[in-house]
Amino acid sequence: MNIPNIRPALSQNTAAPTRKSWSLNTINLIIDVAIFAAFYVAYNVHMTGKTVHEWFSLAFAVALLTHLLVHWRWVVSVTAKFFGKLPAMTRVNYALNALLLLDFGLIMVSGLGMSHSVLPALGLTASNSRTWHGIHELAANSAIALVVAACGGGSGSSIMVSDPWARTSPMVAGAGAAYMVIENSGS
């Protein structure tokens, strides 16, 4: 007796719908938007107040660490080949990213050093040292120039950033300033 095999037809009709996984580009975009949003809110302390500034800065740090972990293979790969055979723009991007990491580290450490909301919520006390304020202001102002340089630093970019400069603002100032020359040689 010849019995037809109906199992493949049944499995095609009763298969559960598959869920599409997110691409790495989508994940990168979500992380980068979170980094930008947290940085924007945290940088505008005169609009949000110190408490929101401190908590969004903490969220920014978490998003930044997530970004670093997502790109860890690139970090390890480029670090291993840095003095070997690499395109010049890869070295420039690596150097800018290393400077940004160092700068944001200074921003976070100095911010925690003078925290009025985050540390007390953890039961710790902060210093009210002018040194922390000076480091924090200088690092935050230089971050703007570094971010602009990193955004314009892609290969084949028609945007050139040169002469970035920032100075520490007085503690009573509501905003700081960073200066740079931005040239667009594209259309």
Phi, psi and chi 1 to 4 in degrees:
 res  aa     phi    psi   chi1   chi2   chi3   chi4
   1 MET       -  137.1 -179.5 -165.0  -87.0      -
   2 ASN  -106.8  107.8 -153.0   -1.0      -      -
   3 ILE  -101.9  125.1  -59.3  173.7      -      -
   4 PRO   -69.5  145.9   21.5  -27.2      -      -
   5 ASN   -85.0  106.2 -174.0   -1.0      -      -
   6 ILE  -100.1   -1.3   59.3  168.2      -      -
   7 ARG   -59.5  -46.6 -167.8  171.2  -65.8 -118.1
   8 PRO   -60.3  -38.2  -23.5   31.1      -      -
   9 ALA   -66.6  -38.2      -      -      -      -
  10 LEU   -67.7  -41.2  -74.8  175.5      -      -
  11 SER   -68.0  -29.2   66.6      -      -      -
  12 GLN   -71.8  -36.7  -73.9  175.7  -11.4      -
  13 ASN   -80.1  -27.2  -66.9  -24.4      -      -
  14 THR  -107.0    8.0   60.4      -      -      -
  15 ALA   -67.8  138.5      -      -      -      -
  16 ALA   -70.3  142.3      -      -      -      -
  17 PRO   -63.4  138.1   17.0  -23.7      -      -
  18 THR   -87.0  143.2   58.6      -      -      -
  19 ARG   -93.1  131.6 -173.1  174.3  153.9 -155.7
  20 LYS   -71.0  137.3  -73.5 -173.0  175.5 -179.0
  21 SER   -87.3  154.6   62.6      -      -      -
  22 TRP   -76.2  140.9  -70.3   10.3      -      -
  23 SER   -77.4  161.0   71.2      -      -      -
  24 LEU   -62.5  -34.7 -172.8   57.1      -      -
  25 ASN   -64.3  -38.9  -73.1  -20.5      -      -
  26 THR   -65.6  -42.9  -56.6      -      -      -
  27 ILE   -63.5  -43.9  -67.0  168.8      -      -
  28 ASN   -59.3  -43.6  -78.3  -24.9      -      -
  29 LEU   -62.1  -44.4  178.4   63.9      -      -
  30 ILE   -62.7  -44.6  -69.1  168.4      -      -
  31 ILE   -64.2  -44.7  -67.1  169.0      -      -
  32 ASP   -65.9  -36.8  -70.5  -12.6      -      -
  33 VAL   -66.0  -40.3  166.7      -      -      -
  34 ALA   -63.9  -41.4      -      -      -      -
  35 ILE   -61.8  -47.7  -71.8  171.4      -      -
  36 PHE   -62.5  -45.7  173.7   76.0      -      -
  37 ALA   -62.5  -46.0      -      -      -      -
  38 ALA   -64.8  -40.9      -      -      -      -
  39 PHE   -64.3  -43.7 -179.7   75.1      -      -
  40 TYR   -62.6  -46.6 -178.5   77.0      -      -
  41 VAL   -67.2  -43.4  170.6      -      -      -
  42 ALA   -66.8  -36.3      -      -      -      -
  43 TYR   -71.1  -26.6 -165.3   76.6      -      -
  44 ASN   -92.8   58.8  -70.8  -56.1      -      -
  45 VAL   -62.2  -30.6   67.3      -      -      -
  46 HIS   -69.9  -20.4   60.6  -78.3      -      -
  47 MET   -91.9  -30.7  -70.1  174.8   25.5      -
  48 THR  -104.0  -24.8   61.1      -      -      -
  49 GLY    93.0  161.9      -      -      -      -
  50 LYS   -67.0  -36.8  -78.9 -171.3  178.3 -176.5
  51 THR   -63.9  -49.8  -58.7      -      -      -
  52 VAL   -63.2  -40.1  171.9      -      -      -
  53 HIS   -56.4  -47.6  168.3   78.6      -      -
  54 GLU   -67.8  -42.9  -71.0 -177.2   23.7      -
  55 TRP   -71.8  -37.1  -73.6  105.2      -      -
  56 PHE   -69.3  -30.1  -94.3   83.7      -      -
  57 SER   -65.1  -37.8  -64.7      -      -      -
  58 LEU   -66.2  -41.4 -161.7   58.7      -      -
  59 ALA   -63.0  -38.5      -      -      -      -
  60 PHE   -60.5  -43.5  172.8   73.1      -      -
  61 ALA   -62.2  -41.7      -      -      -      -
  62 VAL   -64.4  -44.1  169.5      -      -      -
  63 ALA   -64.4  -38.8      -      -      -      -
  64 LEU   -65.5  -42.8 -167.0   62.1      -      -
  65 LEU   -64.9  -37.4  -73.0  173.6      -      -
  66 THR   -62.6  -43.9  -55.9      -      -      -
  67 HIS   -59.1  -44.3  178.8   82.2      -      -
  68 LEU   -62.4  -42.7 -176.7   64.1      -      -
  69 LEU   -66.3  -38.6  -69.8  173.3      -      -
  70 VAL   -63.4  -34.3  166.4      -      -      -
  71 HIS  -102.5   19.8  -64.6  -70.5      -      -
  72 TRP   -60.3  -38.6 -170.6 -111.8      -      -
  73 ARG   -59.0  -42.5  -80.6 -168.5 -162.8  161.2
  74 TRP   -63.8  -43.4 -179.3   84.1      -      -
  75 VAL   -59.5  -49.3  171.5      -      -      -
  76 VAL   -64.4  -44.3  170.3      -      -      -
  77 SER   -62.6  -48.5  172.3      -      -      -
  78 VAL   -71.0  -35.6  174.0      -      -      -
  79 THR   -61.2  -42.8  -58.2      -      -      -
  80 ALA   -66.5  -31.5      -      -      -      -
  81 LYS  -103.8    6.3  -60.8  176.0 -168.2  174.6
  82 PHE   -54.9  -43.3 -170.9   76.4      -      -
  83 PHE   -93.2    4.8  -65.3  108.3      -      -
  84 GLY   -94.0 -140.6      -      -      -      -
  85 LYS   -94.6  101.8 -160.7  172.5 -168.6  179.3
  86 LEU  -137.9  147.9  -83.5  178.0      -      -
  87 PRO   -62.8  148.6  -18.3   27.5      -      -
  88 ALA   -58.3  -41.5      -      -      -      -
  89 MET   -65.4  -29.9  -79.1  -49.4  -62.9      -
  90 THR   -65.8  -41.3  -56.7      -      -      -
  91 ARG   -64.8  -41.4  -80.3 -166.1 -177.4   91.6
  92 VAL   -63.1  -46.5  168.3      -      -      -
  93 ASN   -61.6  -40.1  -74.1  -27.2      -      -
  94 TYR   -62.2  -46.5 -177.8   87.5      -      -
  95 ALA   -63.4  -44.2      -      -      -      -
  96 LEU   -61.9  -42.9  -80.0  171.4      -      -
  97 ASN   -65.3  -38.0  -76.2  -46.1      -      -
  98 ALA   -65.2  -42.4      -      -      -      -
  99 LEU   -63.9  -40.8  -73.6  171.4      -      -
 100 LEU   -62.4  -43.3  -83.8  167.0      -      -
 101 LEU   -61.9  -44.9 -178.0   62.3      -      -
 102 LEU   -62.7  -44.9  177.3   65.5      -      -
 103 ASP   -63.6  -46.8 -168.5   54.4      -      -
 104 PHE   -67.2  -31.0  -74.6  132.0      -      -
 105 GLY   -62.2  -43.2      -      -      -      -
 106 LEU   -63.1  -40.1  -78.5  171.7      -      -
 107 ILE   -61.6  -45.7  -68.4  169.4      -      -
 108 MET   -67.1  -46.5  -64.6  -59.3  154.9      -
 109 VAL   -64.9  -45.6  168.8      -      -      -
 110 SER   -67.9  -35.2   61.3      -      -      -
 111 GLY   -65.1  -42.5      -      -      -      -
 112 LEU   -67.1  -33.5  -76.4  172.9      -      -
 113 GLY   -62.1  -26.1      -      -      -      -
 114 MET  -120.2   19.4   58.6 -174.7 -169.2      -
 115 SER   -60.1  138.5  171.2      -      -      -
 116 HIS  -110.6   -9.0  -65.7  -73.1      -      -
 117 SER  -123.5  -50.3  -60.1      -      -      -
 118 VAL   -67.9  -53.7  173.2      -      -      -
 119 LEU   -62.4  -44.9  -73.4 -176.3      -      -
 120 PRO   -60.2  -32.8  -27.8   36.3      -      -
 121 ALA   -65.3  -25.3      -      -      -      -
 122 LEU   -94.1    3.8  -60.9  172.5      -      -
 123 GLY    82.6   17.5      -      -      -      -
 124 LEU  -112.5  158.1  -57.7  170.1      -      -
 125 THR  -108.5  149.5   57.2      -      -      -
 126 ALA  -108.4  161.5      -      -      -      -
 127 SER   -87.8  148.1  167.9      -      -      -
 128 ASN  -107.4   34.7 -160.7   13.6      -      -
 129 SER   -73.0  138.9  166.7      -      -      -
 130 ARG   -66.0  -26.0  -71.2 -146.8  179.5  -85.5
 131 THR   -61.6  -46.2  -55.8      -      -      -
 132 TRP   -59.6  -41.7  -76.6  127.1      -      -
 133 HIS   -62.8  -43.8  -72.3  -80.3      -      -
 134 GLY   -63.7  -45.5      -      -      -      -
 135 ILE   -62.4  -43.0  -68.0  170.1      -      -
 136 HIS   -63.2  -46.9 -164.3   69.2      -      -
 137 GLU   -63.6  -46.6  -72.8  -76.0  -29.2      -
 138 LEU   -63.4  -44.3 -178.8   62.4      -      -
 139 ALA   -66.3  -40.1      -      -      -      -
 140 ALA   -65.8  -41.6      -      -      -      -
 141 ASN   -68.3  -39.2  -71.4  -23.7      -      -
 142 SER   -71.8  -24.1   61.2      -      -      -
 143 ALA   -62.0  -36.8      -      -      -      -
 144 ILE   -60.8  -48.4  -61.9  -63.3      -      -
 145 ALA   -63.3  -40.5      -      -      -      -
 146 LEU   -67.2  -39.6  -74.1  170.1      -      -
 147 VAL   -64.9  -43.4  166.4      -      -      -
 148 VAL   -62.8  -42.8  168.9      -      -      -
 149 ALA   -63.5  -40.9      -      -      -      -
 150 ALA   -68.0  -37.3      -      -      -      -
 151 CYS   -69.2  -32.8  -69.9      -      -      -
 152 GLY   -91.4    4.0      -      -      -      -
 153 GLY   -93.5   11.2      -      -      -      -
 154 GLY   -68.5  156.8      -      -      -      -
 155 SER   -67.8  137.1   80.2      -      -      -
 156 GLY    76.8   12.3      -      -      -      -
 157 SER   -70.0  140.4  175.8      -      -      -
 158 SER   -95.6    3.7   60.0      -      -      -
 159 ILE  -103.5  128.9  -62.7  175.5      -      -
 160 MET  -121.4  127.7  179.6   67.2  140.3      -
 161 VAL  -110.0  127.9  177.1      -      -      -
 162 SER  -139.1  161.9   58.8      -      -      -
 163 ASP    52.1   48.2  -59.6  -36.1      -      -
 164 PRO   -69.2  140.7   24.0  -30.2      -      -
 165 TRP  -154.1  136.7  178.5   79.2      -      -
 166 ALA  -145.8  149.8      -      -      -      -
 167 ARG  -129.5  159.7   72.6  174.0 -154.7  172.9
 168 THR   -67.8  134.6  -56.2      -      -      -
 169 SER   -88.4  154.2  -58.0      -      -      -
 170 PRO   -61.5  151.9  -16.0   24.6      -      -
 171 MET   -61.1  -26.6  -78.0 -178.9   38.8      -
 172 VAL   -83.6   -9.6  -65.6      -      -      -
 173 ALA   -72.5  140.7      -      -      -      -
 174 GLY   -81.1  -14.2      -      -      -      -
 175 ALA  -150.7  163.1      -      -      -      -
 176 GLY  -117.5 -177.2      -      -      -      -
 177 ALA  -142.3  145.3      -      -      -      -
 178 ALA  -130.7  142.0      -      -      -      -
 179 TYR  -120.9  146.0  -55.1   92.8      -      -
 180 MET  -164.8  162.6   64.5 -157.2   80.1      -
 181 VAL  -103.1  123.6  175.7      -      -      -
 182 ILE  -115.8  121.1  -56.8  172.9      -      -
 183 GLU  -118.3  133.3  -64.0  176.3   41.0      -
 184 ASN  -114.1  107.2 -175.8   -3.0      -      -
 185 SER   -93.6    2.8   59.7      -      -      -
 186 GLY   -89.9 -167.0      -      -      -      -
 187 SER   -83.8      -   53.1      -      -      -
